[in-house]
Amino acid sequence: MRGKLVLAGLILSFSGVAASAQTSASVPIGKDLYCTGTITSEAVPTDSYVITGEGSNYKITFTDGDYVYLNKGASAGVKVGDEFSVIRKVVDPTEEDWSKWQSEIIRKLGTWWEDEGRVRVVVTRPDTSIAQVENSCNYVQRGDVILPFKERPAPPLKPAAGFDRFAPSSGKATAMVMIGKAFQVELGTNDVFFVNLGAEQGVRVGDYFRIFRYTGTEHETAYQTRRFAFDAASNDTIYGRVYGFGSSPKKWKWDNTPREVIGEGVVLRTGPNSATVLTTFSLREFFVGDYVEIE
């Protein structure tokens, strides 16, 4: 009898651990919160930066546990224990558009800043400081900009079981998937991407975007036979010419057929006209040039 009680206690204990794990997983993890980046038209001060780091005679990048030297010290108010976020301006070296208008729209959104990590000051000098890299998203390098570290809100995550793949339009503001983190053009669950809708349009951290695609649109670089979604035709006038796999007797288009709802994501950061979104669920891959709407 005593053995049964002990076993029951262990089961309850493990159940409590599992419930606790589920609760702790109901918000984005630290990497998602602090390694996302942002595109913003707001001015970012660039007068504080990483000079170099320990071992710079043989390495040019610095990661977790490494020591880096900052260009601000005690005379600028820096103290031991101060924490700084490390960011870097991102520029697409190719500007090859995956979808129509992509580069032009991104330029209008502002400057793309990539999160590189967080450092903590361990020694101060009058005009410089020594800091240790506490967390690196990728790596820290010379010239990276530093800003006083600020906690970011962790919005609650919705369970994937509630996803509606046939959801009608919400009637709220829509935008486009402009680019993924690290220049991704194909995205899925847990990927981060940026859209051209932000705080000035009422978007807030914690808002959810529904990701969708208009049937038959051809805005992406990926090759598609013209009107393949409707006719499998070899041109605009002759239907059903691809091995006889059928065609629609009426010329349907993207604006009068059901759209494809692919996934959803939560807003982690906002700029004046952009938002950083974490994909929380996707049925399959989606691409730059696909659309989102506020749920």
C-alpha positions in Angstrom: 0.0 0.0 0.0 2.8 2.4 0.9 4.5 1.6 -2.4 1.3 2.6 -4.3 1.2 5.9 -2.4 4.8 6.6 -3.3 4.1 5.8 -6.9 1.0 8.0 -6.9 3.1 10.8 -5.4 5.7 10.4 -8.1 3.0 10.6 -10.8 1.5 13.7 -9.4 5.0 15.2 -9.0 5.8 14.5 -12.7 2.4 15.9 -13.7 3.2 19.1 -11.9 6.6 19.3 -13.7 4.8 18.8 -17.0 2.2 21.4 -16.3 4.9 23.8 -15.2 6.8 23.2 -18.5 3.7 23.8 -20.5 3.1 27.1 -18.6 6.7 28.2 -19.1 6.5 27.4 -22.8 3.4 29.7 -23.3 5.6 32.7 -24.1 8.5 33.1 -26.6 11.9 31.9 -25.4 14.7 34.4 -24.8 16.3 33.8 -28.2 13.1 34.7 -29.9 12.7 37.9 -27.9 16.3 39.2 -28.0 17.6 37.8 -31.3 14.9 39.1 -33.7 16.0 42.4 -35.0 13.8 45.3 -36.3 13.4 47.6 -39.2 12.7 51.1 -38.1 12.7 54.7 -39.3 13.4 55.9 -35.8 16.9 57.3 -35.2 19.3 54.9 -33.4 22.3 56.5 -31.6 25.5 55.0 -32.9 28.1 56.8 -30.7 28.6 53.8 -28.4 30.2 50.7 -29.9 32.5 47.7 -29.6 36.2 48.7 -30.2 37.6 45.2 -30.4 38.1 42.4 -27.9 40.5 40.1 -26.1 42.5 37.9 -28.4 42.1 40.3 -31.3 45.5 39.4 -32.7 44.0 36.1 -33.9 40.2 36.5 -34.0 37.7 39.1 -35.3 34.4 37.8 -33.9 33.4 37.3 -30.3 30.8 35.0 -28.8 29.5 33.8 -25.4 32.1 34.2 -22.6 34.5 36.4 -24.7 35.6 39.8 -23.5 35.1 42.9 -25.6 36.2 46.5 -25.2 33.7 49.3 -25.3 34.4 53.0 -26.2 32.5 54.3 -23.2 33.8 54.3 -19.6 33.3 55.7 -16.1 33.5 59.3 -17.4 30.4 58.6 -19.4 28.6 57.0 -16.5 29.2 53.4 -17.3 29.4 51.2 -14.2 30.3 47.6 -13.5 27.2 45.4 -14.0 25.7 47.6 -16.7 24.3 45.6 -19.6 24.1 46.6 -23.2 22.4 45.2 -26.2 24.6 44.8 -29.3 23.1 45.6 -32.7 24.3 45.9 -36.2 23.0 47.7 -39.3 22.1 45.2 -42.0 22.4 45.9 -45.7 21.4 43.4 -48.4 24.5 43.3 -50.6 22.5 42.1 -53.7 19.1 43.6 -53.4 17.7 40.9 -55.6 14.0 41.1 -55.2 12.2 37.8 -54.5 8.8 39.5 -54.9 7.7 42.6 -56.7 8.5 45.9 -54.9 10.4 44.1 -52.1 13.6 46.2 -51.9 11.8 49.5 -52.5 9.3 48.9 -49.7 12.0 47.8 -47.3 14.0 50.9 -47.9 10.9 53.0 -47.1 10.5 51.2 -43.8 13.8 52.5 -42.6 17.0 50.9 -41.3 17.3 47.2 -40.6 19.0 46.5 -37.3 20.1 43.0 -36.4 20.3 41.8 -32.8 23.8 40.4 -32.1 23.7 39.7 -28.4 24.1 41.2 -24.9 27.2 42.1 -22.9 27.8 42.9 -19.2 30.4 45.4 -18.0 33.0 43.8 -15.7 35.7 46.5 -15.6 35.5 50.2 -16.2 38.3 52.7 -17.1 37.8 56.4 -17.5 37.2 56.3 -21.2 36.7 52.6 -22.0 35.1 49.5 -20.5 35.7 45.8 -20.6 32.5 43.7 -21.0 31.8 40.0 -21.2 29.5 38.6 -23.9 26.6 37.0 -21.9 24.5 36.0 -24.9 25.4 36.0 -28.6 22.7 35.6 -31.2 25.3 35.0 -33.9 28.6 36.8 -33.1 29.8 40.3 -32.0 32.3 42.1 -34.0 34.3 45.4 -34.1 32.1 48.5 -34.7 28.9 46.9 -33.5 26.6 49.5 -31.9 25.7 49.1 -28.2 22.5 50.4 -26.5 21.5 50.2 -22.8 19.8 46.8 -22.4 16.0 46.9 -21.9 13.7 44.0 -21.1 11.3 43.2 -23.9 7.7 42.1 -23.3 7.0 38.4 -23.8 3.5 38.2 -25.3 1.4 35.0 -24.6 1.3 32.4 -27.3 -2.0 30.9 -28.6 -2.3 27.1 -28.8 -1.9 25.8 -32.4 -5.0 23.7 -31.9 -7.1 26.8 -32.4 -5.8 27.6 -35.9 -8.5 28.0 -38.5 -7.2 27.2 -42.0 -10.5 28.4 -43.5 -10.7 31.7 -41.6 -12.6 34.4 -43.5 -11.0 37.9 -43.9 -10.8 39.7 -40.6 -11.5 43.0 -42.3 -8.5 44.5 -40.5 -5.3 46.0 -41.9 -3.3 43.8 -44.3 0.4 43.8 -45.2 3.1 41.8 -47.0 5.8 39.5 -45.7 8.8 41.6 -46.7 11.8 39.6 -45.7 12.8 36.9 -43.1 15.5 37.2 -40.5 18.9 36.6 -42.1 17.5 37.2 -45.5 15.2 34.2 -45.5 12.7 34.1 -48.4 11.1 30.7 -47.5 9.7 30.6 -44.0 7.8 28.3 -41.6 7.0 27.6 -37.9 9.4 29.4 -35.5 10.9 31.6 -38.2 11.0 35.4 -37.7 10.0 37.8 -40.5 9.2 41.5 -41.0 6.0 43.1 -42.4 5.2 46.6 -43.6 2.7 47.4 -40.9 3.6 48.9 -37.6 2.9 51.1 -34.6 1.6 54.0 -36.7 -1.1 51.7 -38.1 -2.1 50.5 -34.7 0.0 47.3 -34.4 1.1 46.3 -30.9 3.4 43.7 -29.4 1.3 40.6 -28.8 -1.0 41.1 -31.8 -1.5 38.1 -34.0 -1.1 38.2 -37.8 -2.8 35.6 -40.0 -0.6 34.6 -43.0 -2.3 33.9 -46.3 -1.8 33.7 -50.0 -4.1 34.8 -52.8 -4.8 31.9 -55.1 -2.9 32.0 -58.4 -0.8 35.1 -57.8 2.6 35.2 -59.5 4.6 37.8 -57.6 7.3 35.5 -56.4 10.6 34.6 -58.1 9.7 30.9 -57.9 8.7 29.7 -61.4 5.0 29.2 -62.1 3.3 28.4 -65.3 0.9 31.2 -66.1 -2.6 30.6 -64.6 -1.5 27.1 -63.5 -3.8 27.4 -60.4 -6.9 27.5 -62.6 -6.3 26.2 -66.0 -3.0 24.4 -66.4 -2.9 26.3 -69.7 0.0 27.0 -72.0 -1.3 30.6 -72.5 -4.1 32.9 -71.6 -6.5 31.7 -74.3 -6.1 28.0 -74.5 -7.2 26.0 -71.5 -6.3 22.5 -70.3 -3.3 22.0 -72.5 -1.0 20.4 -69.9 -1.6 16.7 -70.3 -5.3 17.1 -70.0 -5.5 17.7 -66.3 -8.5 19.9 -66.5 -9.4 23.6 -66.6 -12.0 25.9 -65.2 -14.7 26.8 -67.8 -14.7 30.3 -66.5 -11.7 32.6 -66.1 -11.4 32.8 -62.3 -8.8 35.0 -60.7 -7.1 35.7 -57.4 -9.7 38.2 -56.3 -12.8 36.0 -56.7 -11.6 32.7 -55.4 -10.9 31.5 -51.8 -7.5 32.5 -50.4 -5.1 30.0 -48.8 -4.6 30.5 -45.0 -1.2 29.2 -44.3 -0.3 30.1 -40.7 -0.1 32.7 -38.0 2.4 34.6 -36.0 2.7 36.9 -33.0 4.2 40.4 -33.1 7.4 40.7 -31.0 8.5 44.2 -31.9 7.2 47.2 -33.8 8.7 50.1 -35.7 6.7 53.1 -36.9 5.7 51.3 -40.1 7.0 47.7 -39.6 6.6 44.8 -37.2 8.8 41.8 -36.3 6.7 38.6 -36.3 7.5 35.2 -34.9 5.7 32.4 -36.8 3.9 30.4 -34.2 2.3 27.9 -36.6 2.3 27.2 -40.3 0.7 24.4 -42.3 3.5 24.5 -44.8 6.1 26.9 -46.2 5.3 30.5 -47.1 7.3 33.1 -48.9 8.3 36.7 -49.1 5.5 38.3 -51.0 2.8 36.4 -49.2 0.3 38.4 -47.2 -0.7 39.0 -43.5 -3.7 40.5 -41.8 -4.3 41.5 -38.2 -6.6 38.9 -36.6 
